[in-house]
Amino acid sequence: MKIAFLGASLTEGVYGGSYVRAVAAALPQHTIINRGIGGNTVNKLRERVESVLEDVPDACFVLSGSNDALAYAFPATRPYYKSQQDLPSGYIEPDDYGTIFRDLLTELSLNHVLVLVGLPPMEYNPASVAAMGLFNAKNREAAESLNLPIFDFGAYLNPPTLPERPPLSLQTVFQIGDRVKVGWDDYAAEQARGGYTYSFDGIHFTPTAAERAGQVLAAWIQKTV
């Protein structure tokens, strides 16, 4: 079976660990295609459905909403999403997100692709977790309306409580790009400094967490497809 993975930086797996690579290692009998692009919001994922369909996948795992939640929770990041993700206001309201996401899932389904829906985790601060909850509710609503299976990363990874941390800024967004360009990978030290559980910045998987998450996801995929 050919399985595509459509998402943003968590799926791309360049900044931090790659859960898609872990899935591929756990499911060698399947062809795994990584269609993650860092920074993407749901409108960009929707635009890229056609390129995913060109791969003629049998199934597609869609992980969406992390960037949408961050833009919604932290207004200072919105200039990035406005200029780089073509969002006129720099963010998408949850109801509008839900409509776009459902359209994305519908197009995949109408092209005879088995769609698997992922719910992203989040552990930066309470505001980011609350926003992620809003967008994951829309993810779940769209998936359930189409009778699609759902895999909740947060159920396996999210810690029970979180400290207050400063709002994310535009500088944080640019730092990600700068670090990727130079191949920065001091994840363990960053995780320890920030006091995170599965991530090193409240958002992205450490390599160890990505390996664990990918193995759990692979087992779920094996039972689902």
Contacts in CASP RR format, 6 or more apart in sequence:
PFRMAT RR
TARGET T0000
AUTHOR 0000-0000-0000
METHOD contacts of the structure
MODEL  1
MKIAFLGASLTEGVYGGSYVRAVAAALPQHTIINRGIGGNTVNKLRERVE
SVLEDVPDACFVLSGSNDALAYAFPATRPYYKSQQDLPSGYIEPDDYGTI
FRDLLTELSLNHVLVLVGLPPMEYNPASVAAMGLFNAKNREAAESLNLPI
FDFGAYLNPPTLPERPPLSLQTVFQIGDRVKVGWDDYAAEQARGGYTYSF
DGIHFTPTAAERAGQVLAAWIQKTV
1 29 0 8 1.000
1 30 0 8 1.000
1 31 0 8 1.000
1 58 0 8 1.000
1 59 0 8 1.000
1 225 0 8 1.000
2 30 0 8 1.000
2 31 0 8 1.000
2 33 0 8 1.000
2 55 0 8 1.000
2 56 0 8 1.000
2 57 0 8 1.000
2 58 0 8 1.000
2 59 0 8 1.000
3 27 0 8 1.000
3 30 0 8 1.000
3 31 0 8 1.000
3 32 0 8 1.000
3 33 0 8 1.000
3 57 0 8 1.000
3 58 0 8 1.000
3 59 0 8 1.000
3 60 0 8 1.000
3 61 0 8 1.000
3 221 0 8 1.000
3 225 0 8 1.000
4 33 0 8 1.000
4 35 0 8 1.000
4 52 0 8 1.000
4 55 0 8 1.000
4 57 0 8 1.000
4 59 0 8 1.000
4 60 0 8 1.000
4 61 0 8 1.000
4 113 0 8 1.000
5 11 0 8 1.000
5 20 0 8 1.000
5 23 0 8 1.000
5 32 0 8 1.000
5 33 0 8 1.000
5 34 0 8 1.000
5 35 0 8 1.000
5 36 0 8 1.000
5 60 0 8 1.000
5 61 0 8 1.000
5 63 0 8 1.000
6 35 0 8 1.000
6 36 0 8 1.000
6 45 0 8 1.000
6 48 0 8 1.000
6 49 0 8 1.000
6 52 0 8 1.000
6 60 0 8 1.000
6 61 0 8 1.000
6 62 0 8 1.000
6 63 0 8 1.000
6 64 0 8 1.000
7 35 0 8 1.000
7 36 0 8 1.000
7 37 0 8 1.000
7 40 0 8 1.000
7 45 0 8 1.000
7 62 0 8 1.000
7 63 0 8 1.000
7 64 0 8 1.000
8 36 0 8 1.000
8 37 0 8 1.000
8 38 0 8 1.000
8 39 0 8 1.000
8 40 0 8 1.000
8 41 0 8 1.000
8 45 0 8 1.000
8 63 0 8 1.000
8 64 0 8 1.000
8 65 0 8 1.000
8 66 0 8 1.000
8 67 0 8 1.000
9 15 0 8 1.000
9 36 0 8 1.000
9 37 0 8 1.000
9 38 0 8 1.000
9 39 0 8 1.000
9 66 0 8 1.000
9 67 0 8 1.000
9 176 0 8 1.000
9 203 0 8 1.000
9 204 0 8 1.000
10 19 0 8 1.000
10 63 0 8 1.000
10 66 0 8 1.000
10 120 0 8 1.000
10 203 0 8 1.000
10 204 0 8 1.000
10 205 0 8 1.000
11 19 0 8 1.000
11 20 0 8 1.000
11 34 0 8 1.000
11 35 0 8 1.000
11 36 0 8 1.000
11 63 0 8 1.000
12 18 0 8 1.000
12 34 0 8 1.000
12 36 0 8 1.000
12 37 0 8 1.000
12 38 0 8 1.000
13 19 0 8 1.000
13 20 0 8 1.000
13 21 0 8 1.000
13 34 0 8 1.000
13 36 0 8 1.000
13 205 0 8 1.000
13 210 0 8 1.000
14 38 0 8 1.000
14 180 0 8 1.000
15 38 0 8 1.000
15 176 0 8 1.000
15 177 0 8 1.000
15 179 0 8 1.000
15 180 0 8 1.000
15 204 0 8 1.000
16 185 0 8 1.000
16 187 0 8 1.000
16 200 0 8 1.000
16 204 0 8 1.000
16 205 0 8 1.000
16 206 0 8 1.000
16 207 0 8 1.000
16 210 0 8 1.000
17 187 0 8 1.000
17 204 0 8 1.000
17 205 0 8 1.000
17 206 0 8 1.000
17 207 0 8 1.000
17 209 0 8 1.000
17 210 0 8 1.000
17 211 0 8 1.000
18 34 0 8 1.000
18 205 0 8 1.000
18 207 0 8 1.000
18 210 0 8 1.000
19 205 0 8 1.000
19 210 0 8 1.000
19 211 0 8 1.000
19 213 0 8 1.000
19 214 0 8 1.000
19 217 0 8 1.000
20 32 0 8 1.000
20 34 0 8 1.000
20 214 0 8 1.000
21 210 0 8 1.000
22 210 0 8 1.000
22 211 0 8 1.000
22 212 0 8 1.000
22 213 0 8 1.000
22 214 0 8 1.000
22 215 0 8 1.000
22 217 0 8 1.000
22 218 0 8 1.000
23 32 0 8 1.000
23 214 0 8 1.000
23 217 0 8 1.000
23 218 0 8 1.000
23 221 0 8 1.000
24 30 0 8 1.000
24 32 0 8 1.000
26 214 0 8 1.000
26 215 0 8 1.000
26 218 0 8 1.000
26 219 0 8 1.000
27 218 0 8 1.000
27 221 0 8 1.000
27 222 0 8 1.000
33 52 0 8 1.000
33 55 0 8 1.000
33 57 0 8 1.000
35 48 0 8 1.000
35 51 0 8 1.000
35 52 0 8 1.000
35 55 0 8 1.000
37 44 0 8 1.000
37 48 0 8 1.000
38 67 0 8 1.000
39 67 0 8 1.000
39 84 0 8 1.000
39 85 0 8 1.000
40 48 0 8 1.000
40 67 0 8 1.000
40 85 0 8 1.000
41 65 0 8 1.000
41 67 0 8 1.000
41 68 0 8 1.000
41 71 0 8 1.000
41 81 0 8 1.000
41 85 0 8 1.000
41 87 0 8 1.000
41 92 0 8 1.000
42 64 0 8 1.000
42 65 0 8 1.000
42 68 0 8 1.000
42 92 0 8 1.000
42 97 0 8 1.000
42 98 0 8 1.000
42 100 0 8 1.000
42 101 0 8 1.000
42 104 0 8 1.000
43 85 0 8 1.000
43 86 0 8 1.000
43 87 0 8 1.000
43 92 0 8 1.000
43 100 0 8 1.000
44 85 0 8 1.000
44 86 0 8 1.000
45 62 0 8 1.000
45 64 0 8 1.000
45 104 0 8 1.000
46 100 0 8 1.000
46 101 0 8 1.000
46 103 0 8 1.000
46 104 0 8 1.000
49 104 0 8 1.000
49 107 0 8 1.000
49 108 0 8 1.000
52 60 0 8 1.000
52 108 0 8 1.000
53 107 0 8 1.000
53 108 0 8 1.000
53 111 0 8 1.000
53 113 0 8 1.000
57 113 0 8 1.000
58 113 0 8 1.000
58 114 0 8 1.000
58 225 0 8 1.000
59 113 0 8 1.000
59 114 0 8 1.000
59 115 0 8 1.000
59 116 0 8 1.000
59 221 0 8 1.000
59 225 0 8 1.000
60 108 0 8 1.000
60 113 0 8 1.000
60 114 0 8 1.000
60 115 0 8 1.000
60 116 0 8 1.000
61 116 0 8 1.000
61 117 0 8 1.000
61 118 0 8 1.000
61 151 0 8 1.000
61 217 0 8 1.000
61 221 0 8 1.000
62 104 0 8 1.000
62 105 0 8 1.000
62 108 0 8 1.000
62 115 0 8 1.000
62 116 0 8 1.000
62 117 0 8 1.000
62 118 0 8 1.000
63 118 0 8 1.000
63 120 0 8 1.000
63 153 0 8 1.000
64 101 0 8 1.000
64 104 0 8 1.000
64 118 0 8 1.000
64 120 0 8 1.000
64 139 0 8 1.000
65 97 0 8 1.000
65 120 0 8 1.000
65 132 0 8 1.000
65 135 0 8 1.000
65 136 0 8 1.000
65 139 0 8 1.000
66 120 0 8 1.000
66 122 0 8 1.000
66 132 0 8 1.000
66 203 0 8 1.000
67 81 0 8 1.000
67 85 0 8 1.000
68 91 0 8 1.000
68 92 0 8 1.000
68 97 0 8 1.000
68 135 0 8 1.000
69 120 0 8 1.000
69 122 0 8 1.000
69 128 0 8 1.000
69 131 0 8 1.000
69 132 0 8 1.000
69 133 0 8 1.000
69 134 0 8 1.000
69 135 0 8 1.000
70 77 0 8 1.000
70 128 0 8 1.000
70 131 0 8 1.000
70 168 0 8 1.000
70 203 0 8 1.000
71 77 0 8 1.000
71 78 0 8 1.000
71 81 0 8 1.000
71 87 0 8 1.000
71 90 0 8 1.000
71 91 0 8 1.000
71 92 0 8 1.000
72 91 0 8 1.000
72 92 0 8 1.000
72 93 0 8 1.000
72 94 0 8 1.000
72 131 0 8 1.000
72 134 0 8 1.000
72 135 0 8 1.000
73 127 0 8 1.000
73 128 0 8 1.000
73 130 0 8 1.000
73 131 0 8 1.000
73 167 0 8 1.000
73 168 0 8 1.000
74 127 0 8 1.000
74 128 0 8 1.000
74 167 0 8 1.000
74 168 0 8 1.000
74 169 0 8 1.000
75 91 0 8 1.000
76 167 0 8 1.000
76 168 0 8 1.000
76 169 0 8 1.000
76 170 0 8 1.000
77 168 0 8 1.000
77 169 0 8 1.000
77 170 0 8 1.000
77 172 0 8 1.000
77 173 0 8 1.000
78 87 0 8 1.000
78 89 0 8 1.000
78 90 0 8 1.000
78 91 0 8 1.000
79 90 0 8 1.000
79 170 0 8 1.000
80 170 0 8 1.000
80 173 0 8 1.000
80 174 0 8 1.000
81 87 0 8 1.000
81 90 0 8 1.000
81 91 0 8 1.000
82 88 0 8 1.000
82 89 0 8 1.000
82 90 0 8 1.000
92 100 0 8 1.000
94 134 0 8 1.000
94 135 0 8 1.000
94 137 0 8 1.000
94 138 0 8 1.000
95 138 0 8 1.000
97 135 0 8 1.000
97 138 0 8 1.000
98 138 0 8 1.000
98 139 0 8 1.000
98 141 0 8 1.000
98 142 0 8 1.000
101 138 0 8 1.000
101 139 0 8 1.000
101 142 0 8 1.000
102 142 0 8 1.000
102 145 0 8 1.000
102 146 0 8 1.000
105 115 0 8 1.000
105 117 0 8 1.000
105 142 0 8 1.000
105 143 0 8 1.000
105 146 0 8 1.000
105 148 0 8 1.000
106 146 0 8 1.000
108 115 0 8 1.000
109 115 0 8 1.000
109 146 0 8 1.000
109 148 0 8 1.000
114 225 0 8 1.000
115 143 0 8 1.000
115 146 0 8 1.000
115 148 0 8 1.000
116 148 0 8 1.000
116 149 0 8 1.000
116 151 0 8 1.000
116 221 0 8 1.000
116 224 0 8 1.000
116 225 0 8 1.000
117 139 0 8 1.000
117 140 0 8 1.000
117 142 0 8 1.000
117 143 0 8 1.000
117 148 0 8 1.000
117 149 0 8 1.000
117 150 0 8 1.000
117 151 0 8 1.000
118 139 0 8 1.000
118 150 0 8 1.000
118 151 0 8 1.000
118 152 0 8 1.000
118 153 0 8 1.000
119 136 0 8 1.000
119 139 0 8 1.000
119 140 0 8 1.000
119 150 0 8 1.000
119 151 0 8 1.000
119 152 0 8 1.000
119 153 0 8 1.000
119 154 0 8 1.000
120 132 0 8 1.000
120 136 0 8 1.000
120 153 0 8 1.000
120 154 0 8 1.000
121 132 0 8 1.000
121 153 0 8 1.000
121 154 0 8 1.000
121 156 0 8 1.000
121 157 0 8 1.000
121 158 0 8 1.000
121 198 0 8 1.000
121 199 0 8 1.000
122 128 0 8 1.000
122 129 0 8 1.000
122 131 0 8 1.000
122 132 0 8 1.000
122 133 0 8 1.000
122 154 0 8 1.000
122 158 0 8 1.000
122 202 0 8 1.000
122 203 0 8 1.000
123 129 0 8 1.000
123 157 0 8 1.000
123 158 0 8 1.000
123 159 0 8 1.000
123 162 0 8 1.000
123 196 0 8 1.000
123 197 0 8 1.000
123 198 0 8 1.000
123 199 0 8 1.000
123 202 0 8 1.000
123 203 0 8 1.000
124 162 0 8 1.000
124 165 0 8 1.000
124 168 0 8 1.000
124 201 0 8 1.000
124 202 0 8 1.000
124 203 0 8 1.000
125 162 0 8 1.000
125 163 0 8 1.000
125 164 0 8 1.000
125 165 0 8 1.000
125 166 0 8 1.000
125 167 0 8 1.000
126 162 0 8 1.000
126 164 0 8 1.000
127 167 0 8 1.000
128 168 0 8 1.000
128 202 0 8 1.000
128 203 0 8 1.000
129 158 0 8 1.000
129 162 0 8 1.000
136 152 0 8 1.000
139 150 0 8 1.000
140 150 0 8 1.000
143 149 0 8 1.000
143 150 0 8 1.000
144 150 0 8 1.000
149 224 0 8 1.000
151 217 0 8 1.000
151 220 0 8 1.000
153 213 0 8 1.000
153 217 0 8 1.000
156 213 0 8 1.000
156 216 0 8 1.000
157 197 0 8 1.000
157 198 0 8 1.000
157 209 0 8 1.000
157 213 0 8 1.000
159 197 0 8 1.000
178 184 0 8 1.000
187 200 0 8 1.000
187 206 0 8 1.000
187 207 0 8 1.000
188 200 0 8 1.000
188 206 0 8 1.000
190 200 0 8 1.000
190 201 0 8 1.000
191 199 0 8 1.000
191 200 0 8 1.000
191 206 0 8 1.000
194 200 0 8 1.000
196 202 0 8 1.000
198 205 0 8 1.000
198 206 0 8 1.000
198 209 0 8 1.000
198 212 0 8 1.000
198 213 0 8 1.000
199 205 0 8 1.000
199 206 0 8 1.000
199 209 0 8 1.000
200 206 0 8 1.000
205 213 0 8 1.000
END
